[in-house]
Amino acid sequence: MPKPTLALLSAFLFAFGVSLLSDRLDPYYLDVVIGVGINLILAVSLNLVNGYTGQFSLGHAGFMAVGAYFSAAISLFVAPAFIGPAGTSALSQGAFFLAALATGGICAASAGLLVGVPSLRLKGDYLALVTLGFGEIIRVLFQNIEKFGGALGLNRIPAYTTIFWVIAFLALTLFVVTCLVHSTYGRGFLATRDDEIASEAVGLNPTRYKIVAFVIGAFFAGIAGGLYGHFKLTITPTGFGFEKSIEIVVMVIMGGMGNTLGVILAAVLLTLLPELLRPIAEYRMIIYSLLLIVMMLARPQGLFNFKFGQTRS
């Protein structure tokens, strides 16, 4: 059995074992662990776009919002019509939750395709501005669509997200990204990142590779949004603003773009840091920001951009 497949199966078994013990965990620590897992999915998926294909997207929170809203809509408005008296079983809940997450992921991927086709011919700052604009458009749209709750958002979302689902989808995200990057097709991502003109000269289509990475990254951002919505039970447009996109980008930059292990460590650190600073709540964002500035000055290539085992050449 190939090593990535074995690792994926081991992760699913680990997730199942942890889920059996989740009832014994303190609710606060459980909340933090699930938050770390969701941020890991977001950071790893954005790293496929920003790190491995060399783009600079600032709209990841927009894709997360699409996944969150559409998956929540399935759970709130569609699933009840199909669930009968026996519909409260764990099996039926799991099936509808998977359907809701898949719908959210597909809708986010479709949004990624919609924005990617016209915009990924751009580079650098221009692409960043386009994706930033897309994220804001999505937020404003959800804020003004009454079917999705308008400015008040969606409430009473079923609490389907558990630590099992978070670890399972994190494992799936890592599996897909790792296998894709190390595949023959994935080398096109790296060629596009390193020298777009040279890759085009040898017959590659850089725009196609960028769109594929963008769509896959958007899909997993949608999955993360669905997990987030079914964990927080309430979602509002303000939760998916520009600040959330910047938070994810900082995780990728600090970890070292194109370095999955570094991005994982940075996402864990930046998720836990505000919690560790909670005893000094009135100063924690100041200290958090100062630490980011110091880290970026000391390690501009990324705090965890190790030389060994990284794909970036």
C-alpha positions in Angstrom: 0.0 0.0 0.0 1.4 3.5 -0.9 2.7 5.5 2.0 0.3 8.4 1.5 -2.7 6.1 1.5 -1.4 4.3 4.6 -1.0 7.7 6.3 -4.5 8.7 5.3 -6.0 5.5 6.7 -4.0 5.9 9.9 -5.3 9.5 10.3 -8.9 8.3 9.9 -8.3 5.6 12.6 -6.7 8.2 14.8 -9.6 10.6 14.3 -12.0 7.8 15.2 -10.0 7.0 18.4 -9.9 10.7 19.4 -13.6 11.1 18.8 -14.3 8.3 21.3 -12.4 10.3 24.0 -13.8 13.8 23.0 -16.5 13.6 25.6 -13.9 13.5 28.3 -12.2 16.7 27.1 -12.8 20.1 28.6 -15.2 22.0 26.3 -12.7 24.9 26.1 -9.8 22.7 25.0 -12.1 20.9 22.5 -13.1 24.3 21.1 -9.4 25.3 20.7 -8.5 21.9 19.1 -11.3 22.1 16.5 -10.4 25.8 15.8 -6.8 24.7 15.1 -8.0 21.9 12.8 -10.2 24.2 10.7 -7.4 26.8 10.4 -5.0 24.1 9.3 -7.4 23.1 6.5 -7.6 26.8 5.4 -3.8 27.3 5.6 -2.8 24.1 3.8 -5.3 24.7 1.0 -4.2 28.4 0.6 -0.6 27.2 0.5 -1.4 25.2 -2.6 -2.3 28.5 -4.3 0.1 31.0 -2.8 3.0 28.6 -2.0 3.1 26.0 -4.7 1.8 28.0 -7.7 3.2 31.4 -6.7 0.0 33.3 -6.8 -1.2 35.8 -4.1 -4.8 35.3 -3.2 -6.5 37.5 -0.6 -10.0 36.0 -1.1 -9.8 32.7 0.8 -12.3 33.9 3.4 -14.8 34.4 0.6 -14.6 30.8 -0.4 -14.9 29.8 3.2 -18.0 31.9 3.4 -19.5 30.2 0.4 -18.9 26.8 1.9 -20.3 27.9 5.3 -23.5 29.4 4.0 -24.4 26.7 1.4 -23.6 23.8 3.7 -25.6 25.5 6.5 -28.5 26.0 4.1 -28.5 22.3 3.2 -28.7 21.4 6.9 -31.3 24.0 7.8 -33.6 24.0 4.8 -33.1 20.8 2.8 -32.2 18.1 5.2 -35.4 18.5 7.5 -37.6 17.7 4.5 -35.9 14.3 4.1 -35.4 13.3 7.7 -38.3 11.3 9.1 -39.0 10.2 12.6 -36.0 8.0 12.6 -33.8 10.7 11.1 -32.0 11.6 14.3 -29.7 8.5 14.1 -26.0 9.1 13.9 -25.8 7.4 10.5 -28.4 9.7 8.9 -26.8 12.8 10.5 -23.4 11.8 9.2 -24.8 11.2 5.7 -26.6 14.6 5.6 -23.5 16.3 7.1 -21.3 14.8 4.4 -23.8 16.0 1.7 -23.9 19.5 3.2 -20.1 19.7 3.3 -19.8 18.4 -0.2 -22.3 20.9 -1.4 -20.5 23.7 0.3 -17.1 22.6 -1.1 -18.5 22.3 -4.7 -20.2 25.7 -4.5 -16.9 27.2 -3.2 -15.0 25.4 -6.0 -17.5 26.8 -8.6 -16.9 30.3 -7.2 -13.2 29.7 -7.4 -13.6 28.7 -11.1 -15.8 31.7 -11.7 -13.3 34.2 -10.3 -10.2 32.2 -11.4 -10.8 32.0 -15.1 -10.8 35.8 -15.7 -8.4 36.9 -13.0 -5.6 34.3 -13.0 -4.1 35.7 -16.1 -3.1 38.6 -13.8 -0.1 38.4 -11.5 1.1 39.7 -8.2 -0.6 42.8 -6.8 -3.3 42.8 -9.5 -4.4 39.3 -8.6 -4.3 40.1 -4.9 -6.7 43.1 -5.6 -9.1 41.0 -7.7 -9.3 38.2 -5.1 -9.7 40.8 -2.3 -12.5 42.4 -4.2 -14.1 39.0 -4.7 -14.0 38.3 -1.0 -15.7 41.6 -0.2 -18.4 41.0 -2.9 -19.2 37.6 -1.4 -19.5 39.1 2.1 -21.8 41.9 0.9 -24.0 39.5 -1.1 -24.6 37.3 1.9 -25.2 40.4 4.0 -28.0 41.4 1.6 -29.7 38.1 0.8 -32.6 37.6 3.1 -32.7 33.8 2.4 -29.3 33.6 4.1 -30.4 35.7 7.1 -29.1 39.0 5.8 -26.9 40.9 8.2 -28.0 38.7 11.1 -26.7 35.6 9.3 -27.9 32.0 9.9 -28.7 30.7 13.4 -29.6 27.4 14.9 -27.3 25.4 12.6 -27.1 21.8 13.7 -24.1 20.9 15.7 -22.7 18.2 13.4 -19.0 19.2 13.5 -17.0 17.0 15.9 -13.3 16.4 16.3 -13.6 13.3 14.2 -14.8 15.2 11.2 -12.2 17.9 11.6 -9.3 15.5 11.8 -10.7 13.4 9.0 -11.0 16.3 6.6 -7.6 17.7 7.7 -6.1 14.4 6.8 -7.9 14.4 3.5 -6.7 17.9 2.7 -3.1 17.0 3.5 -3.4 13.8 1.5 -4.8 15.5 -1.6 -2.3 18.4 -1.5 0.7 16.2 -0.9 -0.2 13.7 -3.6 -1.0 16.4 -6.1 2.2 18.4 -5.5 4.4 15.3 -5.8 2.6 14.0 -8.8 3.7 14.6 -12.4 0.8 17.1 -12.8 1.9 18.8 -9.6 5.3 19.6 -11.1 3.4 21.9 -13.4 2.5 24.0 -10.3 6.1 24.3 -9.3 7.2 25.1 -12.9 4.5 27.8 -13.0 5.7 29.3 -9.7 9.4 29.2 -10.5 9.3 30.6 -14.1 6.0 31.1 -15.8 7.6 32.1 -19.1 10.0 29.1 -19.2 7.1 26.7 -18.4 5.1 28.2 -21.2 8.0 27.8 -23.6 8.2 24.1 -22.9 4.6 23.6 -23.7 2.8 24.0 -20.3 -0.3 26.1 -19.9 0.4 28.2 -16.7 -3.1 29.6 -16.6 -4.6 26.1 -16.5 -2.4 25.0 -13.6 -3.2 28.1 -11.7 -6.9 27.6 -12.2 -6.7 24.0 -11.0 -4.8 24.9 -7.9 -7.2 27.8 -7.3 -10.3 25.6 -7.6 -8.9 22.8 -5.4 -7.9 25.4 -2.7 -11.3 27.0 -2.9 -13.0 23.5 -2.5 -11.2 22.8 0.8 -11.8 26.3 2.0 -15.5 25.6 1.5 -15.2 22.4 3.5 -13.5 24.4 6.3 -16.3 26.9 6.2 -18.9 24.1 6.5 -17.1 22.6 9.5 -16.9 26.1 11.0 -20.6 26.8 10.6 -21.7 23.5 12.0 -19.4 24.0 15.0 -20.2 27.6 15.9 -23.9 27.1 15.1 -24.2 30.8 14.0 -22.5 32.4 11.0 -22.6 36.1 10.0 -21.1 37.9 7.0 -18.7 39.9 9.3 -17.0 36.6 10.3 -15.6 36.2 6.7 -14.2 39.6 6.1 -10.8 40.9 5.0 -9.3 40.2 8.4 -10.0 36.5 8.1 -8.3 36.3 4.7 -5.2 38.2 6.1 -5.1 35.8 9.1 -4.9 32.8 6.8 -2.3 34.5 4.5 -0.1 35.3 7.6 -0.1 31.6 8.5 1.1 30.7 5.0 3.8 33.4 4.9 5.1 32.7 8.4 5.3 29.0 7.8 7.2 29.5 4.6 5.3 29.5 1.3 5.5 26.1 -0.4 6.4 24.3 2.8 3.5 22.3 4.1 5.1 21.3 7.4 6.0 24.9 8.2 2.5 26.1 7.3 1.1 23.5 9.7 3.3 24.7 12.5 2.6 28.3 11.9 -1.2 27.7 11.8 -1.1 25.9 15.1 1.1 28.7 16.7 -1.0 31.6 15.4 -4.2 29.9 16.5 -3.0 29.1 20.0 -1.2 32.4 20.5 -4.3 34.6 21.1 -5.6 31.9 23.6 -2.3 31.9 25.5 -2.5 35.7 25.7 -6.1 35.7 26.9 -5.1 36.4 30.6 -4.0 39.9 29.4 -6.9 40.3 27.1 -6.7 44.1 26.9 -3.1 43.9 25.5 -3.2 40.6 23.7 -3.8 41.9 20.1 -1.0 44.5 20.6 1.4 41.8 21.8 0.2 39.5 19.0 0.9 42.1 16.4 4.3 43.0 17.8 5.3 39.3 17.8 4.3 39.0 14.2 6.4 42.1 13.3 9.4 40.7 15.1 9.0 37.3 13.5 8.8 38.7 10.1 11.8 40.9 10.6 13.9 38.1 12.0 12.7 35.4 9.6 11.4 37.1 6.4 11.6 33.7 4.6 9.2 32.2 7.1 9.6 31.2 10.7 9.4 27.5 9.9 10.8 27.4 6.4 13.2 24.5 7.1 15.8 23.5 4.5 15.1 19.8 4.8 12.1 18.0 3.4 10.6 20.9 1.6 9.5 20.9 -2.0 10.5 24.5 -2.9 13.7 24.6 -4.9 
